Amino acid sequence: DLAAKIAIYRQAWRAAGNGPGDGHVTLMLHTFVGESIEAVREKVREPFLNYLKSSSDLVRKLAESLGQNGGAGNLSEEEMKPHWERAFNRYFETSGLFGTPESCSEMVDRLKAIGVDEIACLIDFGVDTESVLSSLRLLDELRQRSNAKPTGGSRGYTLAGQLKNHNVSHLQCTPSMARMVMMEPEATAALRSLRELMLGGEALPPALATQLGQTISGRIRNMYGPTETTIWSATHAVENGRRVVPIGRPIANTRIYIVDDHLRPTGVGLPGEILIGGDGVVRGYLQRPDLTAERFIPDPFGSAAGARLYRTGDLGRYLPDGTIEFLGRLDHQVKILGHRIELGEIEAVLERHPAVREAVVVLREDSSGERRLTAYLTVRQQPPPSTTELREYVKRELPAPMVPAAFVTLDRLPLTPNGKVDRRALPEAEQARAELEKPFVPPRTALEEVIAATWGKLLGIDRIGIDDNFFELGGHSLFAVRLLSQLRSVFKVDLPLRSLFDSPTVAALAEAIIRHETRPGQSEKIAQVVQRVEAMSAEDVRRELEEKKARAAL
């Protein structure tokens, strides 16, 4: 079948007026090369079974091969297992590039014989990253076997080498991948010859867009669109110097609406969910009528019979010039203290800070069960900006509930095999004092030590100085209420709620407690007792209580 298709393609190519050497046939194959066929089979089996199950086209073909007119969904998972195995074995043997360099090179020779000029190796289909990286040496061995006269030496098969050798004019990748390319001087130089760079799959940071614009003489496009609308639905020619990079306007035969929770169009500048209609909208999800009904809805704005819209789950807004700004995922919209928080909006503000290269904000639960915003950053300079500087920067543009409680600087953000930021792989924020403007000054009295320890338990921080600001450490109004309630109970003082806002440091709050004492020195004595009790074991506490009872009985 493949040989026949290649022959038809070449006939059509020549009929269009092209010479026999003008074009070439490229075949993309799932690829994994290892030391033995058995080891390769075991390594790719589970990820490839998952891939087979997730591909609607392969599910349909498998159903047809089973004689299931109603689809493979008529069979239970258990009943499907042997069929999945058979499908995997068939694909492994005939339709991928799996095995040792020797066995794979035989497959390459067979493909050459039927007219394949080039093989694109798809190595990202679920195999763990370490295994893929360790297999690249063997894949390169296969490459050397299959290419009798490689050009450009060993560097000819780097990304830079491929761009040069093939005179690549158009390149499509994710922004994260483009950033990695920009870290390699040779690859950066190769990018200069591009006529067009298309970036999609995730949000394009303005700083990266500017950096690429200063490197590439050709056009840079920000691409947007989900799989359910046949990938690209909107595009924007990137301009240098903009504070945000829009996703642009709908492409031909595509309609985009931004609506509120009641499916009413929002005004210019107001955020809402992005809905997409037009010729690119697919029919739905295979054998998932419930999900299809949820995500694909009748088009209330169109006049065509049966027109539908796809609910992307993306948040966006129209800008005054008619372009659309992507604001993030609706499922990245969280609620804290009754406030709706859009994580993408916080990330966008942080990435406008001149020292910040990338920013990702997540909602995390700490050991006490409190939900807090944590910002993960990569920076352009060392030392990185302090927590105080970053917090003040965010506060100038966003309301207080949207200011992260913690800022974590990383050497690089973790990426998925697809080149997108892997939020699940972000490390837990360390329970340590943030890098503040003021130096750490330890508590001087028992009262200050108890206050600092109480803050630490509440904020999840293990070292707090007397000049540290409660709100700069991530405290907020709800934490303030809880803190003052605890301090009132321990020190038997009537502290008004305003006390913490007027006295937000450990030293100042200790002075406020002393001002509200009913007897001089009362708070310091209580603090000393608290420290002594906390240092005692449960057995010591029980023994002392029994001794007090015995003395009272005398």
PALO-193881 format. One record per residue (C-alpha): x, y, z; residue in three letters. Coordinates in steps of 0.25 Angstrom, whole numbers. Example, Ala and Ser with C-alpha at 12.3 -4.5 7.8 and 13.67 -1.06 7.14 Angstrom:
<atoms>
+-------+-------+-------+------+
!    xx !    yy !    zz ! resn !
+-------+-------+-------+------+
!    49 !   -18 !    31 !  Ala !
!    55 !    -4 !    29 !  Ser !
+-------+-------+-------+------+
</atoms>
This chain:
<atoms>
+-------+-------+-------+------+
!    xx !    yy !    zz ! resn !
+-------+-------+-------+------+
!     0 !     0 !     0 !  Asp !
!    11 !    10 !     4 !  Leu !
!    19 !     7 !    -9 !  Ala !
!     6 !     9 !   -17 !  Ala !
!     4 !    23 !   -10 !  Lys !
!    18 !    27 !   -13 !  Ile !
!    17 !    24 !   -27 !  Ala !
!     4 !    32 !   -28 !  Ile !
!    10 !    44 !   -21 !  Tyr !
!    22 !    43 !   -31 !  Arg !
!    13 !    43 !   -43 !  Gln !
!     5 !    55 !   -38 !  Ala !
!    18 !    62 !   -35 !  Trp !
!    23 !    60 !   -49 !  Arg !
!    10 !    63 !   -55 !  Ala !
!    10 !    77 !   -48 !  Ala !
!    23 !    80 !   -56 !  Gly !
!    33 !    77 !   -45 !  Asn !
!    46 !    69 !   -49 !  Gly !
!    49 !    55 !   -43 !  Pro !
!    60 !    61 !   -34 !  Gly !
!    52 !    73 !   -29 !  Asp !
!    44 !    66 !   -18 !  Gly !
!    46 !    55 !    -8 !  His !
!    37 !    46 !     0 !  Val !
!    38 !    47 !    15 !  Thr !
!    32 !    36 !    24 !  Leu !
!    30 !    39 !    39 !  Met !
!    32 !    26 !    48 !  Leu !
!    31 !    23 !    63 !  His !
!    46 !    20 !    66 !  Thr !
!    53 !    14 !    77 !  Phe !
!    67 !     7 !    75 !  Val !
!    73 !    -2 !    86 !  Gly !
!    83 !   -12 !    89 !  Glu !
!    73 !   -24 !    86 !  Ser !
!    60 !   -25 !    80 !  Ile !
!    54 !   -32 !    93 !  Glu !
!    58 !   -20 !   101 !  Ala !
!    53 !   -10 !    91 !  Val !
!    39 !   -17 !    91 !  Arg !
!    38 !   -17 !   106 !  Glu !
!    42 !    -2 !   107 !  Lys !
!    32 !     3 !    96 !  Val !
!    21 !    -7 !    99 !  Arg !
!    13 !     0 !   110 !  Glu !
!    14 !    15 !   104 !  Pro !
!    11 !    10 !    91 !  Phe !
!    -1 !     2 !    96 !  Leu !
!    -6 !    15 !   102 !  Asn !
!    -3 !    22 !    89 !  Tyr !
!   -12 !    12 !    81 !  Leu !
!   -23 !    13 !    91 !  Lys !
!   -23 !    28 !    90 !  Ser !
!   -23 !    29 !    75 !  Ser !
!   -37 !    30 !    69 !  Ser !
!   -33 !    26 !    55 !  Asp !
!   -26 !    14 !    60 !  Leu !
!   -37 !    10 !    69 !  Val !
!   -47 !    11 !    57 !  Arg !
!   -38 !     2 !    49 !  Lys !
!   -36 !    -8 !    60 !  Leu !
!   -51 !    -9 !    61 !  Ala !
!   -53 !   -11 !    46 !  Glu !
!   -42 !   -22 !    47 !  Ser !
!   -50 !   -29 !    58 !  Leu !
!   -63 !   -28 !    50 !  Gly !
!   -69 !   -18 !    61 !  Gln !
!   -78 !    -9 !    52 !  Asn !
!   -82 !    -2 !    65 !  Gly !
!   -68 !     0 !    69 !  Gly !
!   -58 !    -5 !    78 !  Ala !
!   -65 !     1 !    90 !  Gly !
!   -75 !   -10 !    90 !  Asn !
!   -64 !   -19 !    96 !  Leu !
!   -60 !   -17 !   111 !  Ser !
!   -46 !   -13 !   114 !  Glu !
!   -43 !   -28 !   118 !  Glu !
!   -48 !   -33 !   105 !  Glu !
!   -40 !   -23 !    97 !  Met !
!   -27 !   -26 !   103 !  Lys !
!   -23 !   -38 !    94 !  Pro !
!   -27 !   -29 !    82 !  His !
!   -18 !   -17 !    87 !  Trp !
!    -7 !   -27 !    88 !  Glu !
!    -9 !   -32 !    74 !  Arg !
!    -9 !   -18 !    69 !  Ala !
!     3 !   -14 !    76 !  Phe !
!    11 !   -27 !    71 !  Asn !
!     7 !   -24 !    57 !  Arg !
!    11 !    -9 !    58 !  Tyr !
!    24 !   -13 !    65 !  Phe !
!    28 !   -23 !    54 !  Glu !
!    23 !   -15 !    41 !  Thr !
!    20 !     0 !    44 !  Ser !
!    31 !     6 !    53 !  Gly !
!    46 !     7 !    53 !  Leu !
!    48 !    -2 !    65 !  Phe !
!    60 !   -11 !    68 !  Gly !
!    75 !   -11 !    68 !  Thr !
!    83 !    -2 !    58 !  Pro !
!    85 !   -15 !    49 !  Glu !
!    71 !   -19 !    49 !  Ser !
!    66 !    -5 !    47 !  Cys !
!    76 !    -2 !    36 !  Ser !
!    69 !   -14 !    28 !  Glu !
!    56 !    -7 !    30 !  Met !
!    62 !     6 !    25 !  Val !
!    67 !    -2 !    12 !  Asp !
!    53 !    -8 !    10 !  Arg !
!    47 !     6 !    10 !  Leu !
!    58 !    12 !     1 !  Lys !
!    54 !     1 !    -9 !  Ala !
!    40 !     6 !   -10 !  Ile !
!    43 !    20 !   -12 !  Gly !
!    45 !    27 !     2 !  Val !
!    56 !    37 !     2 !  Asp !
!    56 !    42 !    17 !  Glu !
!    51 !    36 !    30 !  Ile !
!    47 !    46 !    41 !  Ala !
!    48 !    38 !    54 !  Cys !
!    37 !    41 !    64 !  Leu !
!    44 !    38 !    78 !  Ile !
!    33 !    45 !    87 !  Asp !
!    22 !    35 !    89 !  Phe !
!    22 !    33 !   104 !  Gly !
!    36 !    26 !   106 !  Val !
!    42 !    32 !   118 !  Asp !
!    52 !    43 !   115 !  Thr !
!    65 !    36 !   121 !  Glu !
!    63 !    24 !   112 !  Ser !
!    60 !    33 !   100 !  Val !
!    73 !    41 !   102 !  Leu !
!    81 !    28 !   105 !  Ser !
!    76 !    22 !    92 !  Ser !
!    81 !    34 !    83 !  Leu !
!    95 !    28 !    82 !  Arg !
!    89 !    16 !    75 !  Leu !
!    80 !    24 !    67 !  Leu !
!    92 !    32 !    62 !  Asp !
!    99 !    19 !    59 !  Glu !
!    86 !    15 !    50 !  Leu !
!    87 !    29 !    44 !  Arg !
!   101 !    27 !    40 !  Gln !
!    98 !    13 !    34 !  Arg !
!    87 !    18 !    26 !  Ser !
!    93 !    31 !    20 !  Asn !
!   105 !    27 !    11 !  Ala !
!   110 !    41 !    10 !  Lys !
!   106 !    50 !    21 !  Pro !
!   109 !    64 !    19 !  Thr !
!   114 !    74 !    29 !  Gly !
!   121 !    63 !    38 !  Gly !
!   115 !    60 !    52 !  Ser !
!   109 !    74 !    53 !  Arg !
!   101 !    72 !    40 !  Gly !
!    91 !    65 !    48 !  Tyr !
!    89 !    75 !    59 !  Thr !
!    77 !    84 !    58 !  Leu !
!    86 !    95 !    53 !  Ala !
!    92 !    85 !    43 !  Gly !
!    78 !    81 !    38 !  Gln !
!    74 !    95 !    36 !  Leu !
!    86 !    98 !    28 !  Lys !
!    87 !    85 !    20 !  Asn !
!    72 !    85 !    16 !  His !
!    71 !   100 !    14 !  Asn !
!    59 !   100 !    24 !  Val !
!    50 !   112 !    21 !  Ser !
!    39 !   110 !    31 !  His !
!    40 !   104 !    45 !  Leu !
!    29 !   101 !    55 !  Gln !
!    32 !    98 !    70 !  Cys !
!    27 !   102 !    84 !  Thr !
!    33 !   114 !    91 !  Pro !
!    40 !   106 !   101 !  Ser !
!    47 !    99 !    90 !  Met !
!    50 !   112 !    83 !  Ala !
!    56 !   117 !    96 !  Arg !
!    65 !   104 !    97 !  Met !
!    70 !   107 !    82 !  Val !
!    74 !   121 !    85 !  Met !
!    83 !   116 !    96 !  Met !
!    92 !   109 !    85 !  Glu !
!   100 !   120 !    77 !  Pro !
!   101 !   111 !    65 !  Glu !
!    86 !   108 !    65 !  Ala !
!    83 !   123 !    67 !  Thr !
!    91 !   126 !    55 !  Ala !
!    84 !   116 !    47 !  Ala !
!    71 !   122 !    51 !  Leu !
!    74 !   135 !    43 !  Arg !
!    72 !   129 !    30 !  Ser !
!    57 !   125 !    33 !  Leu !
!    46 !   132 !    25 !  Arg !
!    36 !   128 !    36 !  Glu !
!    36 !   123 !    50 !  Leu !
!    23 !   118 !    55 !  Met !
!    22 !   117 !    70 !  Leu !
!    10 !   110 !    77 !  Gly !
!     6 !    99 !    87 !  Gly !
!     7 !   109 !    99 !  Glu !
!     7 !   124 !   102 !  Ala !
!    18 !   132 !    95 !  Leu !
!    25 !   141 !   106 !  Pro !
!    27 !   155 !   101 !  Pro !
!    42 !   155 !   105 !  Ala !
!    45 !   142 !    96 !  Leu !
!    37 !   148 !    85 !  Ala !
!    46 !   161 !    85 !  Thr !
!    59 !   152 !    86 !  Gln !
!    54 !   144 !    74 !  Leu !
!    51 !   156 !    67 !  Gly !
!    64 !   162 !    68 !  Gln !
!    70 !   149 !    63 !  Thr !
!    61 !   145 !    51 !  Ile !
!    60 !   153 !    39 !  Ser !
!    48 !   146 !    34 !  Gly !
!    34 !   146 !    40 !  Arg !
!    30 !   141 !    54 !  Ile !
!    16 !   136 !    56 !  Arg !
!     9 !   133 !    69 !  Asn !
!     0 !   121 !    66 !  Met !
!   -13 !   117 !    74 !  Tyr !
!   -23 !   106 !    73 !  Gly !
!   -26 !    92 !    79 !  Pro !
!   -27 !    79 !    73 !  Thr !
!   -42 !    79 !    73 !  Glu !
!   -42 !    90 !    63 !  Thr !
!   -31 !    84 !    54 !  Thr !
!   -20 !    90 !    61 !  Ile !
!   -18 !   105 !    57 !  Trp !
!   -30 !   114 !    58 !  Ser !
!   -23 !   128 !    60 !  Ala !
!   -10 !   134 !    56 !  Thr !
!    -2 !   147 !    59 !  His !
!    10 !   153 !    52 !  Ala !
!    19 !   156 !    64 !  Val !
!    23 !   171 !    66 !  Glu !
!    35 !   175 !    75 !  Asn !
!    33 !   183 !    87 !  Gly !
!    18 !   179 !    91 !  Arg !
!    15 !   176 !   105 !  Arg !
!     7 !   164 !   101 !  Val !
!     7 !   155 !    89 !  Val !
!    -7 !   153 !    84 !  Pro !
!   -11 !   140 !    78 !  Ile !
!   -17 !   149 !    67 !  Gly !
!   -29 !   148 !    58 !  Arg !
!   -37 !   135 !    53 !  Pro !
!   -31 !   129 !    41 !  Ile !
!   -40 !   127 !    28 !  Ala !
!   -53 !   119 !    30 !  Asn !
!   -52 !   121 !    45 !  Thr !
!   -60 !   128 !    55 !  Arg !
!   -56 !   132 !    70 !  Ile !
!   -64 !   137 !    81 !  Tyr !
!   -61 !   141 !    95 !  Ile !
!   -72 !   138 !   105 !  Val !
!   -76 !   139 !   119 !  Asp !
!   -82 !   128 !   128 !  Asp !
!   -95 !   130 !   121 !  His !
!   -90 !   129 !   107 !  Leu !
!   -92 !   144 !   105 !  Arg !
!   -81 !   151 !    97 !  Pro !
!   -71 !   159 !   106 !  Thr !
!   -67 !   174 !   103 !  Gly !
!   -54 !   178 !    98 !  Val !
!   -43 !   176 !   109 !  Gly !
!   -52 !   167 !   118 !  Leu !
!   -48 !   152 !   119 !  Pro !
!   -56 !   140 !   116 !  Gly !
!   -56 !   126 !   110 !  Glu !
!   -51 !   125 !    96 !  Ile !
!   -61 !   118 !    87 !  Leu !
!   -57 !   113 !    72 !  Ile !
!   -66 !   111 !    61 !  Gly !
!   -64 !   108 !    46 !  Gly !
!   -60 !    98 !    36 !  Asp !
!   -48 !    93 !    45 !  Gly !
!   -57 !    88 !    56 !  Val !
!   -57 !    73 !    57 !  Val !
!   -70 !    64 !    59 !  Arg !
!   -66 !    60 !    74 !  Gly !
!   -59 !    50 !    82 !  Tyr !
!   -59 !    35 !    78 !  Leu !
!   -69 !    28 !    86 !  Gln !
!   -70 !    39 !    96 !  Arg !
!   -84 !    45 !    94 !  Pro !
!   -84 !    51 !   108 !  Asp !
!   -71 !    59 !   106 !  Leu !
!   -75 !    62 !    92 !  Thr !
!   -88 !    68 !    97 !  Ala !
!   -81 !    76 !   108 !  Glu !
!   -70 !    82 !    99 !  Arg !
!   -77 !    83 !    85 !  Phe !
!   -89 !    92 !    86 !  Ile !
!   -99 !    98 !    76 !  Pro !
!   -95 !   111 !    70 !  Asp !
!  -104 !   122 !    76 !  Pro !
!   -98 !   133 !    67 !  Phe !
!   -97 !   126 !    54 !  Gly !
!  -108 !   125 !    43 !  Ser !
!  -104 !   111 !    37 !  Ala !
!  -112 !    99 !    40 !  Ala !
!  -105 !    90 !    50 !  Gly !
!   -93 !    99 !    52 !  Ala !
!   -86 !    96 !    65 !  Arg !
!   -75 !   103 !    74 !  Leu !
!   -64 !    96 !    82 !  Tyr !
!   -62 !   101 !    96 !  Arg !
!   -47 !   102 !    97 !  Thr !
!   -46 !   103 !   112 !  Gly !
!   -36 !   115 !   109 !  Asp !
!   -38 !   129 !   115 !  Leu !
!   -36 !   141 !   106 !  Gly !
!   -40 !   155 !   103 !  Arg !
!   -42 !   164 !    91 !  Tyr !
!   -32 !   175 !    90 !  Leu !
!   -36 !   189 !    85 !  Pro !
!   -29 !   186 !    71 !  Asp !
!   -38 !   174 !    69 !  Gly !
!   -27 !   163 !    72 !  Thr !
!   -29 !   153 !    83 !  Ile !
!   -20 !   152 !    96 !  Glu !
!   -19 !   138 !   102 !  Phe !
!   -19 !   138 !   117 !  Leu !
!   -18 !   124 !   121 !  Gly !
!   -26 !   112 !   124 !  Arg !
!   -39 !   112 !   131 !  Leu !
!   -35 !   101 !   139 !  Asp !
!   -23 !   109 !   143 !  His !
!   -33 !   119 !   149 !  Gln !
!   -34 !   116 !   164 !  Val !
!   -41 !   122 !   176 !  Lys !
!   -34 !   127 !   188 !  Ile !
!   -41 !   134 !   200 !  Leu !
!   -53 !   136 !   191 !  Gly !
!   -45 !   142 !   179 !  His !
!   -45 !   136 !   165 !  Arg !
!   -30 !   136 !   162 !  Ile !
!   -25 !   134 !   147 !  Glu !
!   -11 !   128 !   148 !  Leu !
!    -7 !   132 !   134 !  Gly !
!   -10 !   146 !   137 !  Glu !
!     0 !   146 !   149 !  Ile !
!    10 !   139 !   140 !  Glu !
!     9 !   150 !   130 !  Ala !
!    12 !   161 !   140 !  Val !
!    24 !   153 !   145 !  Leu !
!    30 !   151 !   131 !  Glu !
!    29 !   166 !   129 !  Arg !
!    39 !   168 !   140 !  His !
!    53 !   171 !   134 !  Pro !
!    60 !   161 !   142 !  Ala !
!    50 !   150 !   140 !  Val !
!    52 !   140 !   128 !  Arg !
!    40 !   131 !   130 !  Glu !
!    29 !   129 !   141 !  Ala !
!    20 !   118 !   145 !  Val !
!    10 !   120 !   156 !  Val !
!     3 !   108 !   163 !  Val !
!    -7 !   106 !   174 !  Leu !
!    -1 !    97 !   185 !  Arg !
!    -5 !    92 !   198 !  Glu !
!     5 !    93 !   209 !  Asp !
!     7 !    83 !   221 !  Ser !
!    -4 !    90 !   229 !  Ser !
!   -14 !    89 !   217 !  Gly !
!   -14 !   104 !   214 !  Glu !
!   -15 !   107 !   199 !  Arg !
!    -4 !   117 !   194 !  Arg !
!     1 !   122 !   181 !  Leu !
!    15 !   119 !   178 !  Thr !
!    23 !   125 !   166 !  Ala !
!    34 !   118 !   160 !  Tyr !
!    44 !   126 !   152 !  Leu !
!    56 !   126 !   143 !  Thr !
!    64 !   139 !   143 !  Val !
!    73 !   147 !   134 !  Arg !
!    83 !   151 !   144 !  Gln !
!    90 !   147 !   157 !  Gln !
!    87 !   150 !   168 !  Pro !
!    72 !   148 !   165 !  Pro !
!    62 !   159 !   169 !  Pro !
!    58 !   158 !   184 !  Ser !
!    44 !   153 !   188 !  Thr !
!    41 !   167 !   193 !  Thr !
!    44 !   173 !   180 !  Glu !
!    36 !   162 !   172 !  Leu !
!    24 !   164 !   182 !  Arg !
!    24 !   179 !   181 !  Glu !
!    25 !   178 !   165 !  Tyr !
!    13 !   169 !   165 !  Val !
!     5 !   177 !   175 !  Lys !
!     6 !   189 !   166 !  Arg !
!    -2 !   182 !   155 !  Glu !
!   -10 !   172 !   162 !  Leu !
!   -19 !   172 !   174 !  Pro !
!   -13 !   166 !   187 !  Ala !
!   -20 !   152 !   186 !  Pro !
!   -12 !   150 !   173 !  Met !
!     1 !   152 !   179 !  Val !
!     9 !   139 !   181 !  Pro !
!    12 !   135 !   195 !  Ala !
!    25 !   129 !   191 !  Ala !
!    35 !   131 !   179 !  Phe !
!    45 !   120 !   175 !  Val !
!    56 !   122 !   166 !  Thr !
!    60 !   110 !   157 !  Leu !
!    72 !   108 !   147 !  Asp !
!    61 !   103 !   137 !  Arg !
!    47 !   100 !   137 !  Leu !
!    44 !    85 !   135 !  Pro !
!    38 !    81 !   122 !  Leu !
!    29 !    70 !   117 !  Thr !
!    34 !    61 !   105 !  Pro !
!    26 !    70 !    96 !  Asn !
!    34 !    82 !   100 !  Gly !
!    23 !    89 !   109 !  Lys !
!    25 !    93 !   124 !  Val !
!    22 !    81 !   133 !  Asp !
!    15 !    87 !   144 !  Arg !
!    14 !    74 !   152 !  Arg !
!    29 !    73 !   152 !  Ala !
!    31 !    86 !   159 !  Leu !
!    38 !    84 !   172 !  Pro !
!    31 !    87 !   185 !  Glu !
!    35 !   101 !   191 !  Ala !
!    45 !   100 !   202 !  Glu !
!    40 !   103 !   216 !  Gln !
!    51 !   114 !   217 !  Ala !
!    51 !   129 !   219 !  Arg !
!    49 !   136 !   206 !  Ala !
!    60 !   145 !   201 !  Glu !
!    56 !   158 !   206 !  Leu !
!    62 !   172 !   205 !  Glu !
!    65 !   173 !   220 !  Lys !
!    76 !   164 !   227 !  Pro !
!    72 !   153 !   236 !  Phe !
!    72 !   157 !   251 !  Val !
!    68 !   146 !   261 !  Pro !
!    59 !   148 !   272 !  Pro !
!    64 !   154 !   285 !  Arg !
!    54 !   150 !   295 !  Thr !
!    45 !   139 !   299 !  Ala !
!    33 !   147 !   294 !  Leu !
!    39 !   149 !   280 !  Glu !
!    43 !   135 !   279 !  Glu !
!    29 !   130 !   282 !  Val !
!    23 !   140 !   272 !  Ile !
!    33 !   136 !   261 !  Ala !
!    30 !   121 !   264 !  Ala !
!    15 !   124 !   263 !  Thr !
!    17 !   131 !   250 !  Trp !
!    26 !   120 !   245 !  Gly !
!    15 !   109 !   247 !  Lys !
!     5 !   117 !   241 !  Leu !
!    13 !   121 !   228 !  Leu !
!    21 !   108 !   227 !  Gly !
!    34 !   115 !   229 !  Ile !
!    45 !   110 !   238 !  Asp !
!    53 !   123 !   240 !  Arg !
!    47 !   137 !   243 !  Ile !
!    54 !   149 !   248 !  Gly !
!    49 !   160 !   256 !  Ile !
!    49 !   170 !   245 !  Asp !
!    42 !   161 !   235 !  Asp !
!    29 !   166 !   230 !  Asn !
!    17 !   156 !   232 !  Phe !
!    11 !   160 !   219 !  Phe !
!    24 !   160 !   211 !  Glu !
!    25 !   145 !   216 !  Leu !
!    12 !   141 !   209 !  Gly !
!     2 !   145 !   220 !  Gly !
!   -11 !   150 !   217 !  His !
!   -24 !   155 !   224 !  Ser !
!   -29 !   141 !   227 !  Leu !
!   -16 !   137 !   233 !  Phe !
!   -16 !   150 !   241 !  Ala !
!   -29 !   147 !   248 !  Val !
!   -24 !   133 !   251 !  Arg !
!   -11 !   138 !   256 !  Leu !
!   -17 !   149 !   265 !  Leu !
!   -27 !   138 !   271 !  Ser !
!   -15 !   129 !   275 !  Gln !
!    -7 !   141 !   281 !  Leu !
!   -19 !   146 !   289 !  Arg !
!   -21 !   132 !   294 !  Ser !
!    -7 !   129 !   298 !  Val !
!    -3 !   143 !   304 !  Phe !
!   -17 !   147 !   310 !  Lys !
!   -17 !   161 !   303 !  Val !
!   -28 !   168 !   296 !  Asp !
!   -21 !   170 !   282 !  Leu !
!   -30 !   178 !   272 !  Pro !
!   -29 !   172 !   258 !  Leu !
!   -23 !   185 !   253 !  Arg !
!   -10 !   182 !   262 !  Ser !
!    -4 !   173 !   251 !  Leu !
!    -6 !   183 !   240 !  Phe !
!     0 !   194 !   249 !  Asp !
!    11 !   185 !   254 !  Ser !
!    14 !   175 !   243 !  Pro !
!    28 !   171 !   248 !  Thr !
!    31 !   161 !   260 !  Val !
!    38 !   172 !   268 !  Ala !
!    27 !   182 !   266 !  Ala !
!    16 !   172 !   269 !  Leu !
!    24 !   168 !   282 !  Ala !
!    23 !   183 !   286 !  Glu !
!     8 !   183 !   283 !  Ala !
!     6 !   171 !   292 !  Ile !
!    14 !   178 !   303 !  Ile !
!     5 !   190 !   302 !  Arg !
!    -7 !   182 !   304 !  His !
!    -2 !   174 !   316 !  Glu !
!   -11 !   175 !   329 !  Thr !
!     2 !   173 !   337 !  Arg !
!    16 !   178 !   334 !  Pro !
!    25 !   166 !   329 !  Gly !
!    13 !   157 !   328 !  Gln !
!    15 !   153 !   313 !  Ser !
!    30 !   150 !   314 !  Glu !
!    27 !   141 !   326 !  Lys !
!    16 !   134 !   318 !  Ile !
!    26 !   132 !   306 !  Ala !
!    36 !   126 !   315 !  Gln !
!    26 !   116 !   321 !  Val !
!    22 !   113 !   306 !  Val !
!    36 !   110 !   302 !  Gln !
!    38 !   101 !   314 !  Arg !
!    26 !    93 !   312 !  Val !
!    29 !    91 !   297 !  Glu !
!    43 !    86 !   301 !  Ala !
!    37 !    76 !   310 !  Met !
!    33 !    62 !   306 !  Ser !
!    19 !    57 !   308 !  Ala !
!    23 !    49 !   320 !  Glu !
!    30 !    61 !   326 !  Asp !
!    17 !    69 !   325 !  Val !
!     9 !    58 !   331 !  Arg !
!    19 !    57 !   343 !  Arg !
!    19 !    72 !   346 !  Glu !
!     3 !    72 !   345 !  Leu !
!     3 !    61 !   355 !  Glu !
!    13 !    68 !   364 !  Glu !
!     5 !    81 !   364 !  Lys !
!    -8 !    73 !   367 !  Lys !
!    -1 !    67 !   379 !  Ala !
!     4 !    80 !   384 !  Arg !
!    -9 !    86 !   383 !  Ala !
!   -15 !    75 !   391 !  Ala !
!    -6 !    77 !   403 !  Leu !
+-------+-------+-------+------+
</atoms>
